[in-house]
Amino acid sequence: MSLGWHALIPARRWADSVTKETLRADLIAGFTNATIVLPQAVAFATIAGLPPEYGLYTAMVTPIIAALFGSSMVMISGPTTAISAVVFSTVSGLHVPGSEAFIQMVLLLTLMVGLIQFALGFAGIGRLVAFVSHSVMLGFTAAAAVLIAASQLADALGVETERGGSVFDRIYRTIDVADAANWRAIVIAVTALVVAAAVKMISKRAPNFIIGLAAAAVLAYFLDAQAHGVKMVGALPSVIPSLSLPQVDTATLAISIEGAFAIALIGLLEAISIGRAFAFKSGGRFDADQEIVGQGMSNIVGSFFQAYPGSGSFTRSGVNFEAGAQTPMSAIAASIFLFLLLLLLSPLAASIPIPALAGIILLVAYKLISFSEIALIVKSSKAELAIILATFLAGLFVKLEFAIYVGVILSLLIFLSKSARPTLAISAPDKDGVFRNAQVYGIDQCPQAVVTRLDGALYFGSVEAIERAFRRIERQSPSQKHMIMVLKGVGDIDMPGGMCIVEEARRRRRRGGGLYIVARYPPLLVQLKKLGVTDGIGGQQNLYANKGDAVAGVLERLDGPPCATCKKRIFMECALRPGGTGIMVPRAPAKTTMDDDLRATRDAKSSPDAG
């Protein structure tokens, strides 16, 4: 459902919860965040092919707007590794990285990304994003990490190479000039990387990037690195973002739209996954559509204040949560503290060696790959592994922004494939009277009637699989002319799904049997009536609220002679059939445990009766 115009002022939802206690906690969390994002923002801007100050502008402007218009209470937005890599990949083919034309194209791209996200938020697209597998982001970020690492090799070696191209192009060009590597640059890069990694191992809250850069800067001073050809970041022109309109380049506008959509989608996937994760941890609420609007607004406003596309930051949000943030005021405080720190420390930026930044970025790239999650998926799901590999390989061999489309499309195709293969399992009562999967548990069935349970969607995409399951059951037990079909696992049904059931009912009537439905969900019952399914199966008398009533009703319609000679007596009601004792003794009630239900469902999907 789309959002209303009240979505433009969501800050009123949390403003009343700001107290002296929460403000104190938010200020502490904000200061901690500012110390972490300062070197991060510079590194991310380098990845995006922008001067360092643009990463700082993004880290200051984006969090404030996202906090005011978003939904998460603890998430902090700003520059991210993945988006920075896609920005560079999108614009570097059109303009020289770092040039004025490159910068203006990035600012226009930021505006386009914001407008796309804003429109998607108002259209209520948040729920659809949940259908995109998490594996898409795992594969994409792994590809981005490799691309980022390849782009920093030249700076870490202290050599000059042409920027842009695929991972293999960058590696080949770096190897081609590796004999000219500057040993001082290599030592500085390794120092920054090792110190930052070691500090992180010692203390998760310590500003490891700042300490790593500081250690590398001190080492560069003693090595007199700048005099020996090691490049420095240089003085920042200004720590205050200026207000300006993004310049429209009509010649490259159409080309950049593809990249804008990819960045918008990546940003939404990042922000929603982070927002939901921390809402779950904190017990708060999270509105995906509102967050999409907030992200859109942050990029729209950011484009006028020299910010490049941003989104929710995994690192900053995690630090914010661990530091005890209570409200979005922590994100606003982080931006204010970052500005104050820059006023004090910006002159020191001139002393940061470029190889030190490369070392930090190499560490960021390594941390970007979630090895543990990928290993878990390798063991548990071939489909998710296929998504990771397809996205990863597309990012390496084609284009990084194209990889996200490959992953999303494959993810949706796999979801549709799964939804089109519902489970139609045969069930029968065991010795305790509990209905279980007959094949999994080796339970005898009634020779004349079969009980089935449909778990999954009943729509046009699943009709073919359901029809195959019907024919399979008919071939296996042709004497079972009557079918009880339990639809408790079905939430909705469309016309092709309804016609599938009606046609099966007709087939069984022609064989002298019938089809009977067990359903209790009111909306489903209404839909069955609207689609003509109720009349198609023989009227309301063939529609039951539970299996017990259905079994009792169907047994009255069975042929007498087979019952008289039947020794199985599957159902309790069989005692009242010809040849029975005439006394129905109810068995002790028994319920399946959650483990039983899960096991039966899992086994049913792999059984021959599964659709």
N, C-alpha and C positions, 0 to 999 in steps of 0.2 A: 504494500500500500504506500502511495506517495506521501511525502511530508507536506505539512501546511506551512504557511508563512511564519508561524510561531517558531519554526526551526531556526530562524535567523537571530533569535535572542535566547539561546538555551542557557546562557550563563546564569540567568535568574534561578535556575534549578538548583545550583550549588552555592550561590552567593550568600544565602541566608545561613549556610552551615559554617561559614568562616568565623572563627572565634580567635581569642588571643592564643589559646592552646594550639589550634590547628595552624595558625599563622606562624607561630614559633617553629613548629615542625616543618612547615613548608619552606621557611627561610633557610633552615639548616640543609634541607634536601636540595634547595635551589642553588646554594653556594657550592655544595658538593658537585652538582651537575655542571656548574660553570667551569670548575677546574678541569673536569674531564673533557668537555666539549671543545675547549680552546684549541688544543693540538689536533683533536679529531676533525674539527671544521677546516683547519688548514690542510690536513691530509686529504680530506674528501674533495675539497676544491681542486687540489692537484690531480686527483683521479678524474675529475670532470673536465680537466683541461683549462681551468679558470685560475686567475690570480688568487692568492690566499684569502684576500679580504672578502671575496664573494661567498666563501664558505662561512665566514664569520657573520656576514649579513644574514645569511639563511638561518644560522643558528640563533640569531637574535630576534628576527621578525616572525619567522614561521611558528615557533612555539607559542607566542602570545596569541596570535589569531586562532590557532588550532585549539588552544585552551579555552578561549571565549566562545567558540562556535562548535566545538566537538562534543563528544559524549563521555570519553574516558576521564576518570578522576585522577589517574596517576601517569598516564602515557604522556611522553614529551616528544614533540615532532622536531624535525630539523633535517639537515643533510644526512643521507644514508649512503652506504657503500654501493649497493646495487643500483640505485637510481643514478648516482654519480657516474657509474660505469656506462649506463645506457645513454646518459646525456652526452658523454664524450663520443660514444659509438654513433649516435645520431647526427651530431653536428660536425664532427671532425672531418667527415667526408665532404662537407660543404664549404667550410672555412678553416683557416689556420688556427689551431688551438691557442688561446690566449690573446688573439687579435681582437680589435674592436668589433669587427663584423661577427666574430665567433661569440663574443659576449652578448651582443644585441640579439643574436639568434637564440641564445639560451634564455634570455629574459622573455622573448616572445614565446618560446616553448613553454616557459613556466606559466604564462598567462593562459595558453591553450590547454595545458594540463589542468589548471584550476577550473576553467570553464567546463571542461569535460566532466571532471569529478563533481562539480556543483550540480550539473544537470542530472548526472546519474543518481546523486543523492536524493534529489527531489522526485525522481522517477521511481524511487523505492527499490533500487537495484541491490541493496545490502544483503538481502536474503539469498539472492542468486550467487553472490560471491562465495557463500558457504559451500556451494556445489563444486568449487574448484579445489582439487585435491591439494593437500599440504605438500605433496611430493613435487608439485610444479615448482614451488618456491625452493625446495631442496635442490632440485636439478638446476634451476636458474641461478641461484646464488653460488653453486659450485662452479658453474661456467663463468660467472662474473668474477669469482675469486681467481680462477686461472688467468683470465684476461687481465685483471688488475695486476697480478703478480708479474705477468709477462711485460706489462707496460712500465714496471718500475725497475726492471733489471738494468737497463741502461743507466739510470740515475744512480743506482746502487754501485755500479762499476765506475761511475764518473766519466762516461763517454756520451757522445752525441749521436743520436740516430733519428731517422725520420719517424714521426708519430703516426698512429693510425694503423689500419689493417687488421688481419686476423691474428689470433694467438701465434700461429706458426710464422706469419710474416714478421711479427715483432721479435720472436725468439731468433729467427734466422738473421735478421738485421743486427741484433745484439751480438750474436756469435761472430758475425763478420767483422766487428770492430773490437772484439774482446781483447785483442793483443795490445790495444791502446789503453787498457784499464788503468785507473789511478789507484794505487794501493792504499793511499790515504782515504780515498772515498770508500773503498771496500771496508776498511777498518772502522770508519765512522758509522757506516750503515749497519755493520754487524753489532757494534757497541750499542746503538740505539735499540736494535731489535732484542738483543740479549738482556739488556738492563730492563727494558719495558716488560718483557716476559717474566723475568725473575721477580720484579716488584709485584707483578700480578699474582704470582704464586705465593708470595709472602703475605700480601694483604689485598683482598678483593676491592677494598674501598679506596686504596691509595691511588693518586693520579699517576698511574704508571707511564702514560704517554708523555706527560710533562717531564717526569723524572728521566725517562729515556732520552728525550730530546735535550734536556739540560746536560746530561752526562756526555752526549755526543758533541754538544756545543763546546763544552770545556775541553774535551779531547781535541777538537778541531783547532781550538785556540793554541794549545801547546804544540800541536803539529804544524802550526802556521799554514793550515790547510788552504786558506783562500789564496795565499801567495803562490801555492803550488797547484793552482788550477781547479780547486774544489769550489763549486758554486754555492752561493748562499741564497736564502729566501729573499733577503732585502727588506728595506723599510716598507711598512704598510702605508699606502697613500692616505687613508682615512679609516677611522674605526666607526664613523657615523655614516650609515647608508643614506644616500640622497634620494629625493623623490623625483622620478623621471618616468616618462611614458615609454613602454617597449616599442621599438621601431619595427614596423611591418615590412618585411622583405618579400614582396609578391613573387619574386623569381623562385624562392625556395620554400614558400609557405606550404604548397601542396605536398612537397616531399617530406616536410617535417611533421605533417599531421599523423603519419604512421607511427613515428617515434613518440608523439604526444599521447596517442592512445595506449601505446605499450607502457610508457612511464606512468600514466594515470592508473592503469590496471595494476602495475607493480605496487604503486603507492597504496592503493586500496587494499590489496592483499596483505601488505605489511601492516598497515594501520589496523585493519579489522582483526587480524590474527593476534596482534599485540594487545589491542583493547579487550578482546574476549578473554585472553589468557589472564590478564591482571584483574579483570572484573571477577573472574572465577576465584582467583586467589584472595581478593579483598572482600568478596561477598557483595559487591556493588552491582548496579545495573549497567548495561551497555546497549546503546542503540546504534546499530551498524549504519543505518541510513543517515542518522544525525552526524555520525563521525565522518561519513563520506562528504557531507555538506561542509563540515569543519575543515577537512583536508582541502577541499576545493577552495574555500574562502582563504585559507592560509597561503595557497599558491597564487590566487588572484591578487591578493594584497601584496604578497611578497614580490611579485613581478614588477610592481611599481616602486619597490625599495631595494632593487638590485639583488634580490634573492633568486637562486635557481631552484628547481623543483625539489621539494622535500616531502617527508612522510614521517610516520611514527618510527622512532629509533629504538631498536631492541636494547642496545647498551644503555642509553640514557634513561629509558623507562625502567629498566631493571635496577639501575642505581637509585633512581627516584623512589621506587617502591621500597628498596632495602634501607634507604635513608629515612624512611618514616613519613613520606609525603601523604597528606590527607586530602587535599583539594587541588584543582588546577592552578591555584595560586603558586604552587611550587614551580610550574613551568614558566610563569610570568616572572617569578623571582630569579630563576636561572638566567633568563635573558637580561635582566637588569644587572645582576652580578657579573655576567660575561662582559657587558659594556664597561662596567667599572674596572674590571681586571684589564681590559684592553687599553683603557686610558693609562693605566700604570705600567703595563708590560709590553705594549706594542713596540717601543724602541728596541726591545730585546729580540724581536722577530728577525731583525737584520742579521743576527748572529747565528741563526739556525741553518746548518748545512743542508743542502738539497739531498745528499745521500742519507742523512739522518731521517728525513721525512720518508725517503724510499724504504728504509729499514722498518719504520713504524707501519707503513702501508703494507709491506710484505707480511708483517705480523697480523694486521687486520684481515688480509686476504686469507691467511691460514685459518684464523678464527671463524671466518665466514662459512667455512665448510663444516656441516654438522655430521661428522663421521659416525657418531653413535647412532643417530637417527637413521642414516643411510644403511648402516650395518643391520639394524633391526628390521628394516624393510626388506633387505636382501634375504633375511631368514623367513619373513612372514608373508610377503605378498609379491607375486610375480607381476601383477598388473601395476602396482605402484612403482615397482622397480623399472618397468617399461617406461612409465611416465618420466621418472628421473633421468634415465638414459637418453630418451628422445629429446628432452628439454636441454640436457647437458650438451649433447652432441650438436644440436642445432645452434646453441650458443657458441660453440667452438668453430664449427665449420661454415655456418651461414652468417647470421648477424645476431647480436645479443638481444636486440629488441624483438626480433622475429622468434626467438626461442620461447618467449613468454606465450606467444600465440600458439605455438606448437604444443606446449604443455597444457594450456587451457583447453584447446580443442580435443587433444587426446584424453584429458581428464573427463571431459563431458561425454565423449564417446564411450569410455569405459563405464561411466555412471549409467548411461542409457542402456548399454549392453547388459549390465547387471539388473537394471529395473525391468528389462524385457525378458528376463529368465526367472520368473517367480517359481516358488516351490509348491508343487501339488503332491503332497505326501499322503499315503494311505495310512490310516490309523485304526486301531482296534483296542478293545479293553483287555488289560492284563488280568491276572488272577485277583488283583485288588480292586478291579473295576476302573482303573485309571487308563484313559486313552493314551496310547503311545504309538510311535512310528512302527507299523507292523513288520516291515522288513528289517529295520535296525534291531529290533528286540525279538524277532522270530515268533511273532504272535499269530495264531490262527485267525482267519477271517471268515465271515459269513459267506456261504456259497452263493447266496442270492443278492446280497446288498453289500456295497462297499462304502466306507466312510472316508472322505478325503478332507484335507485342510489346505486352503490356499493361503500362502504367505507371500506377499509381494503385491505389486501394482497390477490392477486389472484394467488395462487400457490398450489402445490400438497397437502399441509396441510389443505388448506381451501376449497378444492373442495367438500368434503362431505357436509359441512355446506351450501355451495352455492346451491348444488343440492337439499338439503332439503328445502331451501327457494323457489326454483323454483317450486317444487311440492306443497308446501303450497299455493303459489299464484294461481297455476292452480286449486287446489281444491276449494279455496275460490271464484274464479271468472272464471269458465270454458269458459264463452263467450269471455273473453279477449284473443283472439288468437294472437294478435300482442303485442310485448313487445319492448319498447324503454329502452335500458340499458345504463345509464350514467356512464362512467368510469373515471370521473374527479378526483375521490379520489383514483385511482389506479396508482401507479408509475411504476410497472413492472408486468410481467406475465410470467409463465413458460408453458411448453407443456401440463401438465395435466390441468392447468387452462384454456388454450386455447381450449383444446378438450372438456372441460365442456361447454363452450359457444357454440361451434360448434354443439354439440349434442343437446343442447336446441333449437338451430335454426332449426335443422332437425325435432325435435318433433313438433315445432310450424308450420313448413311448411306442415307437414303431416296432421295437423288439419285445414289447409287452411289459416294460418297466417304467421308470420315471426318474426325474431329478428333483431333489428337495434341498432347499437352502436353509442354513442356520445363520442368522444374522440378528444383531440386537442394536447396532449403532444407528440412532434415529436418522441422521443425514443420509446414511447408506440405504436405509429402508425407503426413504423418500425418493432417492435416485433410482432404485430398483423399480419402483412403481412408475416413475416418469418415463423411464426407458422401455417400459413394457415387459420387463423381465418377470415381474410377479405374475402377470397374466400368461406369459410365455411358458412358465413352468407348470401351469395348471391352476393358478389362482392362489389366494391367500392361504388355503388349506395346505399348500405345499411349502409354506414359509414358516419356520420355527425359530423360537428364541433361544433354545439350547439343544444340545445333542440328545439328552434324555428324552425330550418330547419328540424329537425327530425320529429316534430309533423306535419308540413305541408306535408312532404313526405309520412308519414304513413297514414294520413287522405285520401290521394288520393287512397289508396289501400283498404280502408274499404268497406264493403258491403253497397250498397245504401239503401235497404229497412229499415234496423235498424236505419240508420241515419234519414230517412224521418219521422219516428215516435218518435225519441228521443226528450225528453223535457229538458234534462240536459244542452246540449250545453256547454260542459266543456271547450273547447279551443276556442280562438277567431276565429280560422279558421273554426270552425263549422258553422259559418254563411254562408259559401260558399257551404256547403254540402246540399244534398236534404232535403227539408223541412225548410231550413234556410232562413234568410231575404235576403241573397245575398249581403249584405253590411257588410264588416268586419270593425268594429269600434275599433281601438287599445285602450286598457285601459291605464291609466296614468302609466308611469313607476314607479316601486317601488322596493326598494332593502331591503333585510333582514339586520337587524343590526347584530353585532357580537353576542349579547345575543340571538337573534333569532336562529342564526346558531348553537350556542352551545347547546341551549335548544332542538332544533330539532334533533341534532345528539344524544344527551343524551337520549331523549325520544324514538328515533328510535331504539336504542339498546335494549330497554325493550319492544318494541312493538311486536305483534305476527308476523309481517312481517320480523323481524330481523333474520338473519341467525345464 
